Amino acid sequence: MKSILISSLVADMKLQGFYLCLEKKSQKKKDGSTYLNLLLQDKSGLVRARIWNNVQRLSKKFNNGDPVAVKGVTYKYGESIFLKIDNISRADEKKYSQYGFKPSDLIPTSKKKPNDLWKELQAEVNLISKGHLKKITKNILRDHKNKFKIYPASISYHYNYQNGLIEQTVSLLKIAKQIGEHYDIDIDLLVSGVCLHQIGKLYSINLGSEISKANHKSLVGNAILSRDVVNKYISEINNFPEDDKLQLEHLILSYQGRKEWQSPVEPQTLEAVLLHSINFLDSKINFMRRDEL
């Protein structure tokens, strides 16, 4: 089936299509029964959707953040187009590619060229003076290059478009270099932390691959995944300084800032405080400006 782009939707249109579920909320009708309020996205835009019937059965077939295969009809409410969903399932590439499903169709694309961003990223990494930090950062980025250049930084909040992860990383590097000139910090450590603290998202963000119950990667959190990836590469480098290993691990585990924000630990070093702070600031500004992108 050919998925209809959200930007092409008009009222009273029957459709089958593939979209990304950004929000899934259970709400009450006037009679007290439950319906699902969804926000769906593809590369062309956003649309609100409702599931009025068979709510309990259909709700079990997908989660917030999933790509979904949808069957329904559009309707107009006020000045906006909505989608009434009759059937919905989680869409994985293995099952639905024969019907035209491509995960890349679900998210918009950065206006910045990924190859240009990659060159900027590499130039900054080459300036790292500590050989062991430069080596591990270059090795990890090299081995994850294809995904790193394509993936969003998040699904529903900041830099939530193709090439978003590398765009944010370059933005954070520019801020980190300016901060490094102002404060007496280990700039090599901060730059490495900026480049590597989100590497786990390449394993946890769901863009249509099939996930089984045995696959824990979507369950343990981005910070833990990033720490594990980095530690694997550190183990392959002889005589990697133990203090820098501990400092880099702390940067990665604390970048989310607060435990109530799912941070495994809170920042306890200058570099960790700065990484969390610039990440929070940059993410917030990108979210507020996303309508301009």
Backbone as CSV, one residue per row, in Angstrom:
resi,resn,N_x,N_y,N_z,CA_x,CA_y,CA_z,C_x,C_y,C_z
1,MET,0.832,-1.190,0.000,0.000,0.000,0.000,0.873,1.249,0.000
2,LYS,0.367,2.313,-0.567,1.114,3.556,-0.606,0.633,4.456,0.521
3,SER,1.548,4.826,1.401,1.193,5.671,2.527,0.926,7.089,2.055
4,ILE,-0.148,7.689,2.554,-0.497,9.049,2.181,0.181,10.016,3.139
5,LEU,0.907,10.991,2.610,1.584,11.968,3.446,0.577,12.809,4.220
6,ILE,0.939,13.146,5.428,0.055,13.943,6.272,-0.259,15.291,5.637
7,SER,0.708,15.867,4.942,0.481,17.161,4.307,-0.552,17.090,3.188
8,SER,-0.869,15.872,2.725,-1.846,15.695,1.639,-3.241,15.346,2.137
9,LEU,-3.415,15.236,3.446,-4.702,14.815,3.989,-5.770,15.902,3.817
10,VAL,-6.953,15.452,3.419,-8.139,16.301,3.359,-9.263,15.545,4.063
11,ALA,-10.355,16.227,4.310,-11.459,15.602,5.033,-12.113,14.488,4.230
12,ASP,-12.667,13.508,4.936,-13.433,12.406,4.351,-12.594,11.550,3.411
13,MET,-11.379,11.303,3.788,-10.455,10.489,2.989,-10.203,9.165,3.704
14,LYS,-10.497,8.057,3.052,-10.121,6.759,3.586,-8.647,6.525,3.290
15,LEU,-7.931,5.997,4.267,-6.496,5.833,4.043,-5.941,4.644,4.786
16,GLN,-4.825,4.171,4.263,-3.942,3.240,4.949,-2.552,3.846,4.861
17,GLY,-1.826,3.886,5.956,-0.523,4.534,5.903,0.350,4.178,7.079
18,PHE,1.587,4.667,7.009,2.582,4.436,8.047,2.986,5.771,8.660
19,TYR,2.949,5.820,9.981,3.261,7.052,10.679,4.023,6.737,11.962
20,LEU,4.538,7.762,12.588,5.239,7.619,13.857,4.352,8.166,14.964
21,CYS,4.130,7.363,15.998,3.276,7.789,17.111,4.114,8.586,18.112
22,LEU,3.909,9.894,18.147,4.652,10.761,19.057,4.000,10.862,20.427
23,GLU,2.676,10.757,20.460,1.946,10.826,21.729,0.832,9.793,21.730
24,LYS,0.590,9.222,22.891,-0.503,8.272,23.076,-1.098,8.517,24.453
25,LYS,-2.293,9.102,24.480,-2.926,9.464,25.738,-4.307,8.832,25.840
26,SER,-4.582,8.243,26.987,-5.911,7.700,27.270,-6.752,8.796,27.911
27,GLN,-7.910,9.089,27.319,-8.776,10.148,27.822,-10.217,9.660,27.906
28,LYS,-11.056,10.473,28.525,-12.443,10.080,28.780,-13.410,10.838,27.861
29,LYS,-14.394,10.096,27.337,-15.492,10.727,26.628,-16.477,11.309,27.640
30,LYS,-17.462,12.013,27.152,-18.474,12.598,28.030,-19.262,11.527,28.781
31,ASP,-19.396,10.341,28.164,-20.147,9.275,28.832,-19.278,8.463,29.792
32,GLY,-18.021,8.856,29.943,-17.128,8.178,30.874,-16.297,7.069,30.278
33,SER,-16.576,6.667,29.050,-15.787,5.624,28.397,-14.461,6.207,27.902
34,THR,-13.542,5.331,27.572,-12.176,5.735,27.222,-11.973,5.807,25.716
35,TYR,-11.185,6.784,25.295,-10.698,6.830,23.911,-9.217,7.169,23.931
36,LEU,-8.526,6.944,22.822,-7.107,7.255,22.725,-6.899,8.494,21.864
37,ASN,-6.109,9.400,22.382,-5.739,10.630,21.689,-4.292,10.479,21.238
38,LEU,-4.058,10.481,19.930,-2.724,10.251,19.383,-2.224,11.471,18.612
39,LEU,-0.909,11.611,18.586,-0.260,12.562,17.687,0.654,11.759,16.777
40,LEU,0.374,11.824,15.477,1.132,11.064,14.488,1.984,11.999,13.634
41,GLN,3.085,11.464,13.159,4.014,12.257,12.355,4.519,11.452,11.172
42,ASP,4.778,12.127,10.066,5.638,11.597,9.011,6.552,12.742,8.579
43,LYS,7.308,12.550,7.515,8.287,13.562,7.130,7.655,14.869,6.659
44,SER,6.337,14.841,6.410,5.674,16.045,5.896,4.949,16.850,6.966
45,GLY,4.711,16.267,8.155,3.985,17.024,9.157,3.391,16.183,10.261
46,LEU,2.404,16.769,10.969,1.771,16.154,12.133,0.266,16.120,11.955
47,VAL,-0.388,15.123,12.569,-1.845,15.060,12.565,-2.318,14.436,13.877
48,ARG,-3.411,14.975,14.418,-4.052,14.382,15.587,-4.956,13.237,15.140
49,ALA,-4.976,12.173,15.930,-5.786,11.002,15.602,-6.527,10.531,16.842
50,ARG,-7.652,9.882,16.605,-8.457,9.352,17.702,-8.788,7.884,17.446
51,ILE,-8.786,7.095,18.522,-9.306,5.738,18.482,-10.512,5.719,19.404
52,TRP,-11.712,5.613,18.802,-12.951,5.685,19.569,-13.462,4.309,19.980
53,ASN,-13.209,3.308,19.136,-13.778,1.975,19.347,-12.670,0.935,19.532
54,ASN,-13.023,-0.178,20.191,-12.063,-1.273,20.427,-10.777,-0.746,21.070
55,VAL,-10.932,0.193,21.988,-9.783,0.903,22.542,-8.829,-0.035,23.265
56,GLN,-9.347,-0.885,24.114,-8.484,-1.761,24.903,-7.693,-2.722,24.018
57,ARG,-8.359,-3.292,23.018,-7.685,-4.246,22.126,-6.622,-3.553,21.280
58,LEU,-6.950,-2.404,20.697,-6.012,-1.731,19.809,-4.854,-1.099,20.577
59,SER,-5.114,-0.672,21.796,-4.061,-0.035,22.585,-2.910,-0.993,22.865
60,LYS,-3.200,-2.283,22.948,-2.172,-3.275,23.227,-1.249,-3.527,22.026
61,LYS,-1.628,-3.031,20.854,-0.900,-3.357,19.626,0.237,-2.390,19.314
62,PHE,0.380,-1.316,20.100,1.454,-0.360,19.840,1.717,0.462,21.098
63,ASN,2.889,1.090,21.120,3.271,1.956,22.233,3.638,3.341,21.746
64,ASN,3.658,4.272,22.656,4.138,5.606,22.330,5.577,5.527,21.822
65,GLY,5.874,6.209,20.720,7.200,6.159,20.121,7.353,5.135,19.021
66,ASP,6.326,4.295,18.807,6.394,3.261,17.773,6.033,3.807,16.396
67,PRO,6.645,3.245,15.335,6.079,3.409,13.996,4.811,2.566,13.936
68,VAL,3.781,3.073,13.278,2.516,2.345,13.254,1.949,2.264,11.847
69,ALA,1.281,1.161,11.569,0.493,0.985,10.351,-0.953,1.290,10.712
70,VAL,-1.567,2.189,9.959,-2.865,2.736,10.333,-3.871,2.557,9.198
71,LYS,-5.111,2.260,9.581,-6.237,2.257,8.652,-7.339,3.104,9.272
72,GLY,-7.863,4.057,8.501,-8.890,4.914,9.071,-9.458,5.884,8.064
73,VAL,-10.088,6.921,8.567,-10.714,7.928,7.715,-10.488,9.297,8.347
74,THR,-10.274,10.303,7.524,-10.056,11.653,8.026,-11.387,12.378,8.203
75,TYR,-11.367,13.369,9.095,-12.540,14.219,9.259,-12.063,15.606,9.688
76,LYS,-12.916,16.582,9.508,-12.567,17.954,9.849,-13.270,18.349,11.131
77,TYR,-12.503,18.943,12.052,-13.054,19.439,13.312,-12.535,20.863,13.478
78,GLY,-13.445,21.830,13.376,-13.005,23.216,13.342,-12.237,23.466,12.063
79,GLU,-11.029,23.979,12.194,-10.193,24.238,11.015,-9.145,23.157,10.794
80,SER,-9.162,22.117,11.621,-8.099,21.109,11.571,-8.598,19.772,11.040
81,ILE,-7.684,19.041,10.412,-7.952,17.685,9.955,-7.544,16.691,11.041
82,PHE,-8.431,15.767,11.352,-8.162,14.701,12.310,-8.286,13.352,11.603
83,LEU,-7.779,12.325,12.255,-7.849,10.971,11.714,-8.564,10.066,12.704
84,LYS,-9.645,9.443,12.256,-10.342,8.436,13.045,-9.769,7.077,12.661
85,ILE,-9.155,6.399,13.620,-8.460,5.148,13.358,-9.375,3.956,13.613
86,ASP,-9.481,3.097,12.599,-10.261,1.872,12.727,-9.382,0.681,13.107
87,ASN,-8.122,0.704,12.653,-7.191,-0.374,12.995,-5.784,0.192,13.019
88,ILE,-4.962,-0.369,13.900,-3.593,0.134,14.054,-2.723,-0.992,14.594
89,SER,-1.493,-1.060,14.120,-0.520,-2.041,14.600,0.858,-1.411,14.577
90,ARG,1.720,-1.919,15.418,3.112,-1.492,15.344,3.709,-1.948,14.013
91,ALA,4.423,-1.052,13.338,5.006,-1.369,12.032,6.493,-1.644,12.193
92,ASP,6.943,-2.823,11.791,8.375,-3.079,11.742,8.769,-3.315,10.296
93,GLU,10.011,-2.987,10.000,10.486,-2.989,8.621,10.443,-4.392,8.003
94,LYS,10.745,-5.405,8.790,10.775,-6.766,8.275,9.413,-7.197,7.755
95,LYS,8.367,-6.822,8.474,7.019,-7.249,8.124,6.391,-6.373,7.047
96,TYR,6.650,-5.061,7.116,5.887,-4.130,6.287,6.653,-3.516,5.114
97,SER,7.929,-3.840,4.945,8.679,-3.252,3.834,8.069,-3.620,2.477
98,GLN,7.476,-4.806,2.390,6.852,-5.219,1.131,5.636,-4.366,0.777
99,TYR,5.118,-3.619,1.769,3.978,-2.736,1.533,4.402,-1.276,1.386
100,GLY,5.713,-1.063,1.288,6.196,0.294,1.062,6.655,1.036,2.298
101,PHE,6.728,0.343,3.449,7.134,1.012,4.677,8.637,1.260,4.694
102,LYS,9.016,2.534,4.881,10.407,2.931,5.046,10.496,3.850,6.263
103,PRO,11.252,3.473,7.288,11.356,4.320,8.481,11.768,5.754,8.182
104,SER,12.579,5.946,7.136,13.037,7.297,6.803,11.904,8.210,6.372
105,ASP,10.739,7.625,6.001,9.595,8.446,5.604,8.837,9.014,6.806
106,LEU,9.213,8.601,8.013,8.436,8.971,9.189,8.917,10.247,9.874
107,ILE,10.111,10.676,9.580,10.630,11.868,10.248,11.188,12.844,9.226
108,PRO,11.021,14.156,9.472,11.559,15.167,8.557,13.079,15.166,8.583
109,THR,13.692,15.966,7.732,15.143,15.988,7.573,15.703,17.352,7.942
110,SER,16.852,17.349,8.573,17.548,18.594,8.884,17.852,19.363,7.597
111,LYS,17.832,20.666,7.692,18.183,21.495,6.540,19.692,21.554,6.338
112,LYS,20.442,21.067,7.326,21.893,21.066,7.216,22.366,19.750,6.603
113,LYS,23.391,19.814,5.785,23.882,18.634,5.084,24.702,17.757,6.026
114,PRO,24.335,16.470,6.133,25.045,15.595,7.077,26.531,15.440,6.773
115,ASN,26.919,15.460,5.509,28.341,15.332,5.178,29.135,16.542,5.661
116,ASP,28.521,17.738,5.575,29.183,18.943,6.083,29.297,18.881,7.609
117,LEU,28.233,18.403,8.262,28.259,18.263,9.719,29.320,17.259,10.152
118,TRP,29.441,16.176,9.385,30.429,15.157,9.725,31.846,15.725,9.631
119,LYS,32.107,16.554,8.633,33.427,17.176,8.494,33.725,18.096,9.679
120,GLU,32.711,18.860,10.109,32.881,19.723,11.281,33.175,18.891,12.521
121,LEU,32.455,17.792,12.668,32.642,16.914,13.817,34.054,16.336,13.832
122,GLN,34.500,15.846,12.698,35.829,15.251,12.608,36.920,16.277,12.899
123,ALA,36.722,17.497,12.416,37.719,18.544,12.642,37.886,18.824,14.138
124,GLU,36.788,18.836,14.886,36.858,19.085,16.323,37.501,17.900,17.061
125,VAL,37.168,16.696,16.652,37.748,15.508,17.288,39.263,15.474,17.077
126,ASN,39.709,15.892,15.903,41.148,15.896,15.604,41.933,16.869,16.469
127,LEU,41.229,17.803,17.121,41.900,18.787,17.978,42.076,18.278,19.408
128,ILE,41.489,17.114,19.729,41.676,16.536,21.063,43.153,16.222,21.259
129,SER,43.734,16.726,22.337,45.182,16.583,22.531,45.565,15.262,23.207
130,LYS,44.695,14.736,24.067,44.989,13.464,24.722,44.788,12.326,23.730
131,GLY,45.865,11.593,23.452,45.812,10.573,22.419,44.785,9.488,22.676
132,HIS,44.621,9.050,23.923,43.689,7.966,24.212,42.233,8.418,24.063
133,LEU,41.946,9.674,24.405,40.582,10.186,24.227,40.276,10.416,22.747
134,LYS,41.264,10.907,22.028,41.064,11.098,20.586,40.838,9.747,19.901
135,LYS,41.606,8.743,20.290,41.499,7.435,19.645,40.145,6.806,19.886
136,ILE,39.683,6.812,21.135,38.404,6.154,21.416,37.249,6.909,20.771
137,THR,37.322,8.243,20.763,36.249,9.029,20.158,36.195,8.796,18.654
138,LYS,37.352,8.802,18.004,37.394,8.573,16.557,36.948,7.160,16.210
139,ASN,37.368,6.175,16.997,36.999,4.787,16.710,35.484,4.568,16.815
140,ILE,34.881,5.104,17.876,33.445,4.919,18.069,32.651,5.636,16.984
141,LEU,33.027,6.867,16.679,32.318,7.607,15.635,32.489,6.933,14.272
142,ARG,33.679,6.442,13.996,33.933,5.747,12.724,33.039,4.522,12.581
143,ASP,32.939,3.733,13.631,32.182,2.490,13.555,30.668,2.710,13.558
144,HIS,30.229,3.894,13.976,28.797,4.207,14.024,28.423,5.304,13.024
145,LYS,29.292,5.579,12.096,29.143,6.722,11.197,27.809,6.741,10.467
146,ASN,27.433,5.634,9.868,26.228,5.618,9.026,24.976,5.984,9.810
147,LYS,24.814,5.393,10.980,23.652,5.718,11.798,23.782,7.101,12.429
148,PHE,24.991,7.446,12.852,25.193,8.720,13.536,24.813,9.897,12.634
149,LYS,25.027,9.759,11.343,24.719,10.830,10.398,23.226,10.909,10.070
150,ILE,22.467,9.863,10.360,21.072,9.793,9.948,20.103,9.963,11.110
151,TYR,20.410,9.409,12.259,19.441,9.309,13.350,19.048,10.670,13.923
152,PRO,17.807,10.768,14.419,17.410,11.947,15.188,18.035,11.881,16.568
153,ALA,18.058,13.022,17.278,18.539,13.017,18.654,17.458,12.543,19.613
154,SER,16.194,12.666,19.201,15.080,12.149,19.985,13.908,11.917,19.040
155,ILE,12.883,11.256,19.529,11.715,10.982,18.699,10.702,12.112,18.749
156,SER,10.456,12.672,19.900,9.337,13.613,20.008,9.693,14.967,20.596
157,TYR,10.968,15.209,20.948,11.283,16.489,21.584,12.308,17.262,20.759
158,HIS,13.573,17.196,21.105,14.580,18.032,20.448,15.237,17.303,19.280
159,TYR,15.596,18.067,18.257,16.282,17.524,17.075,15.624,16.222,16.609
160,ASN,14.296,16.246,16.525,13.528,15.029,16.214,13.301,14.904,14.716
161,TYR,14.407,14.920,13.987,14.357,14.767,12.531,15.628,14.076,12.058
162,GLN,15.606,13.600,10.818,16.772,12.918,10.274,17.980,13.841,10.328
163,ASN,19.125,13.286,10.699,20.393,14.012,10.861,20.405,14.868,12.129
164,GLY,19.371,14.699,12.985,19.278,15.522,14.182,20.376,15.249,15.193
165,LEU,20.806,13.988,15.323,21.821,13.645,16.313,23.155,14.307,15.989
166,ILE,23.574,14.232,14.750,24.858,14.839,14.396,24.756,16.361,14.412
167,GLU,23.579,16.897,14.058,23.411,18.351,14.107,23.530,18.851,15.546
168,GLN,22.888,18.145,16.483,22.989,18.570,17.868,24.409,18.405,18.398
169,THR,25.077,17.321,18.046,26.431,17.090,18.525,27.364,18.215,18.098
170,VAL,27.264,18.636,16.847,28.095,19.745,16.358,27.751,21.036,17.087
171,SER,26.462,21.262,17.328,26.048,22.447,18.073,26.636,22.441,19.480
172,LEU,26.572,21.292,20.156,27.114,21.176,21.507,28.630,21.381,21.518
173,LEU,29.312,20.900,20.482,30.764,21.079,20.399,31.135,22.555,20.317
174,LYS,30.369,23.311,19.546,30.649,24.741,19.415,30.468,25.451,20.759
175,ILE,29.408,25.071,21.480,29.172,25.675,22.799,30.273,25.255,23.771
176,ALA,30.645,23.970,23.731,31.666,23.451,24.641,33.003,24.157,24.438
177,LYS,33.372,24.430,23.193,34.648,25.100,22.924,34.647,26.518,23.480
178,GLN,33.514,27.208,23.378,33.427,28.563,23.922,33.490,28.537,25.449
179,ILE,32.793,27.588,26.048,32.819,27.455,27.507,34.220,27.087,27.983
180,GLY,34.895,26.242,27.220,36.233,25.814,27.599,37.225,26.960,27.679
181,GLU,36.989,27.990,26.881,37.867,29.164,26.914,37.583,30.038,28.136
182,HIS,36.415,29.861,28.732,36.014,30.708,29.864,36.333,30.057,31.211
183,TYR,36.208,28.730,31.270,36.433,28.024,32.527,37.701,27.171,32.447
184,ASP,38.289,26.932,33.579,39.474,26.076,33.666,39.012,24.633,33.792
185,ILE,38.785,23.968,32.658,38.270,22.601,32.645,39.124,21.736,31.731
186,ASP,38.860,20.452,31.756,39.510,19.504,30.842,38.696,19.494,29.553
187,ILE,39.092,20.314,28.593,38.313,20.467,27.357,38.335,19.188,26.535
188,ASP,39.429,18.427,26.594,39.477,17.150,25.868,38.414,16.197,26.389
189,LEU,38.277,16.147,27.698,37.277,15.270,28.311,35.872,15.728,27.943
190,LEU,35.613,17.031,27.991,34.291,17.545,27.656,33.944,17.282,26.198
191,VAL,34.885,17.493,25.296,34.638,17.252,23.867,34.334,15.773,23.627
192,SER,35.095,14.894,24.251,34.821,13.461,24.105,33.442,13.117,24.657
193,GLY,33.093,13.699,25.788,31.772,13.463,26.366,30.658,13.949,25.472
194,VAL,30.843,15.110,24.869,29.844,15.642,23.934,29.634,14.673,22.780
195,CYS,30.707,14.148,22.240,30.617,13.265,21.066,30.012,11.904,21.390
196,LEU,30.205,11.422,22.616,29.876,10.031,22.922,28.690,9.827,23.844
197,HIS,28.193,10.881,24.499,27.183,10.654,25.543,25.839,10.195,24.993
198,GLN,25.599,10.392,23.695,24.324,9.968,23.119,24.451,8.774,22.173
199,ILE,25.598,8.131,22.167,25.820,7.034,21.224,24.835,5.891,21.455
200,GLY,24.329,5.743,22.670,23.361,4.690,22.972,22.043,4.855,22.241
201,LYS,21.739,6.090,21.803,20.491,6.313,21.085,20.464,5.574,19.753
202,LEU,21.627,5.248,19.229,21.678,4.484,17.981,21.196,3.055,18.192
203,TYR,21.114,2.640,19.447,20.634,1.306,19.787,19.221,1.322,20.353
204,SER,18.822,2.431,20.952,17.534,2.443,21.663,16.407,3.085,20.882
205,ILE,16.712,4.063,20.010,15.639,4.706,19.255,15.068,3.719,18.250
206,ASN,13.763,3.599,18.263,13.061,2.616,17.442,12.620,3.250,16.128
207,LEU,13.294,2.884,15.037,12.907,3.389,13.722,12.398,2.273,12.819
208,GLY,11.768,1.293,13.443,11.107,0.280,12.634,11.706,-1.100,12.689
209,SER,12.813,-1.285,13.397,13.380,-2.624,13.502,12.561,-3.438,14.487
210,GLU,12.557,-4.730,14.290,11.765,-5.608,15.148,12.425,-5.761,16.505
211,ILE,11.658,-5.598,17.559,12.175,-5.712,18.918,11.514,-6.901,19.598
212,SER,12.323,-7.760,20.153,11.779,-8.906,20.872,11.914,-8.669,22.367
213,LYS,11.232,-9.510,23.157,11.324,-9.368,24.601,12.735,-9.627,25.095
214,ALA,13.515,-10.375,24.317,14.874,-10.685,24.733,15.824,-9.524,24.500
215,ASN,15.415,-8.529,23.706,16.266,-7.402,23.406,16.085,-6.346,24.487
216,HIS,17.085,-6.188,25.360,16.973,-5.282,26.501,17.364,-3.862,26.162
217,LYS,17.861,-3.627,24.950,18.481,-2.333,24.657,17.513,-1.165,24.717
218,SER,16.236,-1.427,24.448,15.267,-0.340,24.506,14.779,-0.092,25.931
219,LEU,15.235,-0.911,26.877,14.710,-0.851,28.234,15.675,-0.260,29.250
220,VAL,16.974,-0.293,28.988,17.926,0.083,30.023,18.262,1.564,30.030
221,GLY,17.924,2.301,28.976,18.165,3.736,28.965,19.390,4.122,28.162
222,ASN,19.332,5.340,27.583,20.400,5.795,26.698,21.736,5.965,27.410
223,ALA,21.707,6.495,28.633,22.961,6.734,29.345,23.706,5.426,29.622
224,ILE,22.983,4.414,30.070,23.614,3.116,30.348,24.151,2.498,29.060
225,LEU,23.352,2.563,28.004,23.799,2.019,26.721,25.061,2.722,26.235
226,SER,25.068,4.058,26.329,26.242,4.822,25.890,27.462,4.446,26.719
227,ARG,27.296,4.340,28.032,28.409,3.944,28.912,28.958,2.578,28.527
228,ASP,28.050,1.641,28.228,28.488,0.289,27.885,29.255,0.264,26.563
229,VAL,28.779,1.036,25.581,29.487,1.100,24.292,30.890,1.665,24.492
230,VAL,30.975,2.773,25.221,32.272,3.416,25.444,33.215,2.491,26.214
231,ASN,32.731,1.824,27.247,33.588,0.927,28.026,34.096,-0.250,27.200
232,LYS,33.269,-0.714,26.265,33.722,-1.792,25.374,34.937,-1.349,24.555
233,TYR,34.879,-0.140,24.042,35.998,0.370,23.242,37.205,0.677,24.121
234,ILE,36.974,1.167,25.326,38.086,1.433,26.238,38.837,0.146,26.554
235,SER,38.097,-0.957,26.706,38.735,-2.235,27.039,39.679,-2.722,25.939
236,GLU,39.527,-2.179,24.747,40.363,-2.590,23.619,41.612,-1.722,23.467
237,ILE,41.770,-0.716,24.344,42.926,0.176,24.291,43.826,-0.115,25.489
238,ASN,45.066,-0.424,25.214,46.015,-0.738,26.283,46.327,0.502,27.113
239,ASN,46.340,0.312,28.426,46.770,1.352,29.366,45.941,2.631,29.278
240,PHE,44.646,2.483,29.022,43.777,3.661,29.047,43.731,4.169,30.492
241,PRO,44.043,5.430,30.739,44.114,5.945,32.125,42.812,5.722,32.888
242,GLU,42.929,5.138,34.063,41.748,4.794,34.847,40.957,6.039,35.250
243,ASP,41.645,7.143,35.551,40.943,8.355,35.969,40.109,8.924,34.826
244,ASP,40.669,8.954,33.618,39.908,9.463,32.479,38.742,8.533,32.143
245,LYS,38.920,7.241,32.330,37.820,6.301,32.130,36.678,6.616,33.088
246,LEU,37.012,6.818,34.368,35.997,7.125,35.372,35.322,8.469,35.086
247,GLN,36.128,9.462,34.710,35.582,10.788,34.433,34.644,10.750,33.219
248,LEU,35.030,10.044,32.172,34.205,9.956,30.964,32.924,9.177,31.252
249,GLU,33.043,8.117,32.030,31.866,7.343,32.411,30.884,8.206,33.197
250,HIS,31.402,9.031,34.093,30.533,9.914,34.880,29.849,10.947,33.986
251,LEU,30.568,11.487,33.028,29.965,12.434,32.081,28.754,11.821,31.395
252,ILE,28.930,10.610,30.930,27.873,9.942,30.174,26.680,9.601,31.057
253,LEU,26.951,9.094,32.246,25.871,8.660,33.132,25.097,9.824,33.746
254,SER,25.678,11.011,33.771,25.050,12.137,34.471,24.512,13.216,33.542
255,TYR,24.588,13.016,32.215,24.255,14.119,31.307,22.790,14.542,31.399
256,GLN,21.900,13.651,31.838,20.489,14.027,31.961,20.220,14.869,33.206
257,GLY,21.168,14.919,34.110,21.149,15.905,35.170,20.533,15.492,36.486
258,ARG,19.292,15.061,36.475,18.600,14.768,37.725,18.050,13.346,37.704
259,LYS,17.988,12.744,38.869,17.478,11.379,38.941,16.009,11.304,38.545
260,GLU,15.248,12.377,38.832,13.840,12.380,38.423,13.686,12.530,36.915
261,TRP,14.777,12.852,36.229,14.787,12.893,34.761,15.436,11.630,34.196
262,GLN,15.450,10.556,34.964,16.015,9.266,34.587,17.539,9.273,34.458
263,SER,18.193,10.208,35.132,19.657,10.209,35.137,20.155,9.210,36.178
264,PRO,21.006,8.258,35.796,21.511,7.276,36.765,22.236,7.935,37.940
265,VAL,22.984,9.001,37.663,23.652,9.772,38.715,23.539,11.249,38.345
266,GLU,23.764,12.118,39.322,23.740,13.551,39.067,25.164,14.070,38.891
267,PRO,25.351,15.135,38.104,26.705,15.640,37.819,27.460,16.043,39.080
268,GLN,28.724,15.618,39.168,29.539,15.906,40.351,30.908,16.483,39.992
269,THR,31.148,16.723,38.694,32.395,17.356,38.273,32.046,18.561,37.405
270,LEU,33.016,19.461,37.228,32.770,20.645,36.407,32.372,20.252,34.988
271,GLU,33.086,19.297,34.417,32.798,18.891,33.043,31.404,18.280,32.928
272,ALA,31.000,17.504,33.937,29.676,16.882,33.924,28.576,17.925,34.063
273,VAL,28.786,18.899,34.933,27.807,19.981,35.079,27.660,20.742,33.769
274,LEU,28.771,21.016,33.112,28.723,21.759,31.856,28.061,20.939,30.755
275,LEU,28.370,19.645,30.664,27.745,18.819,29.632,26.239,18.778,29.818
276,HIS,25.785,18.552,31.048,24.342,18.560,31.288,23.744,19.919,30.954
277,SER,24.386,20.981,31.362,23.829,22.318,31.198,23.716,22.708,29.729
278,ILE,24.761,22.470,28.945,24.692,22.864,27.537,23.746,21.949,26.761
279,ASN,23.665,20.677,27.170,22.729,19.757,26.524,21.287,20.181,26.791
280,PHE,20.991,20.548,28.041,19.648,20.987,28.404,19.294,22.278,27.673
281,LEU,20.212,23.242,27.667,19.973,24.526,27.010,19.751,24.356,25.512
282,ASP,20.639,23.606,24.870,20.563,23.441,23.422,19.303,22.684,23.020
283,SER,18.934,21.651,23.784,17.722,20.881,23.487,16.480,21.752,23.624
284,LYS,16.442,22.554,24.675,15.287,23.417,24.922,15.121,24.442,23.817
285,ILE,16.210,25.053,23.395,16.135,26.063,22.335,15.715,25.437,21.020
286,ASN,16.265,24.263,20.699,15.862,23.598,19.457,14.386,23.257,19.467
287,PHE,13.871,22.791,20.625,12.450,22.465,20.726,11.599,23.716,20.504
288,MET,11.991,24.831,21.087,11.214,26.062,20.964,11.250,26.636,19.557
289,ARG,12.309,26.310,18.817,12.467,26.871,17.467,12.122,25.875,16.373
290,ARG,11.570,24.718,16.716,11.411,23.678,15.697,10.442,24.070,14.583
291,ASP,9.504,24.978,14.864,8.600,25.429,13.804,9.330,26.270,12.761
292,GLU,10.532,26.775,13.122,11.296,27.570,12.179,12.187,26.708,11.303
293,LEU,12.372,25.429,11.688,13.331,24.566,11.001,12.780,24.008,9.708
